Amino acid sequence: MASKRLIRTNRGKRKDFLARSRRAIRWLLPGLVVKRWMLTSGLGLLLALLGAAIWADLRPIYWMIENLISALGAITTFLPRTITGPLVLLIGAALLLLGQSRSFESIQQALAPDKETVLVDALRAKSKLNRGPNIVAIGGGTGLATLLNGLKRYSSRITAIVTVADDGGSSGILRREMGVQPPGDIRNCLAALSNEEPLLTRLFQYRFSAGSGLEGHSFGNLFLSALTAITGNFETAITASSRVLAVQGSVVPATNVDVRLWAELENGQRIEGESAIGKAPSPIIRIGCLPERPPALPRAIEAIANADLILLGPGSLYTSLLPNLLVPELVEAVQLSNAPKLYICNLMTQPGETDGLDVTGHLRAIEAQLGVLGIKNKIFGSVLAQDDMEPSPLIDYYRARGAYPVICNRRALKSQGYDVMQAPLQGLRPTATLRHDPRSLSLAIMRFYRKYKRVS
């Protein structure tokens, strides 16, 4: 038994040594933006010593050379240079690797003692994300948060432009009682892009289930509202929250104006409020907002101008996506951008909002909204839709509640000039709901982007 334990101990030590060696070698790989600054520091040290030696009339240099020659002469007296050279080289390399490894372990312990991620791996991942495309995602609701959750695996240069028309639930109450812009969709996007500890993100998303005045509110909504009251500015409150959650990218409201949605229905009725539009008793013809033509935030315009890829969706068509297109400056910036523009269609129709609409119907609604602003050309000429889904009990469950798969007529859309891409966006694993899978969705988007880069 003792011999077996000894063997296991030796194996463990060997594995640990190999892991440390591989980790040390990874520091030598390109792209970390660390070695160049270490080299700069070393060069600076040598120059400082040289300056001091020159100042001292070069005497330290003469003294060091004389002692070095004497030491080398003494060593080679006992050992030939064919042995001394490799031995000194190996000792120097071992000391370099040991010092480097222990130094960065100390840095990691100081910065993130509880995290298991090795510093070199974290730096390599960050370097890769910093080289990712500059992505602008426009939308709102859970669809945008799902999208961001997947995209942050490919880039840290993400800007979410979020609708601020919500007037229901906790956001609606805070909007009416405190006069702040609705924080709910902003909160979801901040949580989706967060790189902080899961417990802190869960706290931000926590919804009170009891308490007079607290029931139904989420902690993040209250936090954003309190910060807005303290700073006097919703945008500043979002920036401060982003620092707390270590957000990878930025979240920007579509406008800083308190907008209220209205919709005209096919039966001639006009309804007001985002929460009412989502339950429209008749098909929606068009939507608008009060005040009309709200201004966009400069940060949103700048992000679109610098974008490598612009995304619209997924999300509720009339209450999460189209409200962003009611901001003329945003639409104009998207139109002027040379970046590829991709519309991501929903998997299922939404009862009371998109009943009976296929992918073509969704695109027509977007084009009709853009037509109000005088835009005749297709802005979002590329479409990402779900592959045809096989019949299943889950689809039957949705059908029983009035939601149906959004059908994609690929041939008809291509004949209209659209670039159509289909993929299994709900993921390959069985789930309890029919929603976009963050990994599958982001993978399809990056394939579209790489294809566009190859063609261009």
Secondary structure, DSSP 8 states (H G I E B T S, - for coil): -HHHHHHHHHHHHHHHHHHHHHHHHHTTSTTSS-HHHHHHHHHHHHHHHHHHHHHTTTHHHHHHHHHHHHHHHHHHHHS-HHHHHHHHHHHHHHHHHHHHHHHHHHHHHHH-TT--S-HHHHHHHHHHHHTS--EEEEE-HHHHHHHHHHHTTT-S-EEEEE-----SHHHHHHHHHH-----HHHHHHHHHTB-S-HHHHHHHH-B--SSTTTTT-BHHHHHHHHHHHHHS-HHHHHHHHHHHTTBSSEEEES-SS--EEEEEETTS-EEESHHHHTT-SS-EEEEEEESSS----HHHHHHHHT-SEEEE-SS-IIIIIGGGGG-HHHHHHHHH--S-EEEE--SB--TTTSTT--HHHHHHHHHHHHHHTT--S-S--EEEEE------HHHHHHHHTT--B----HHHHHHTT-EEEEE-TT-SS--SS----HHHHHHHHHHHHHHHHHH-
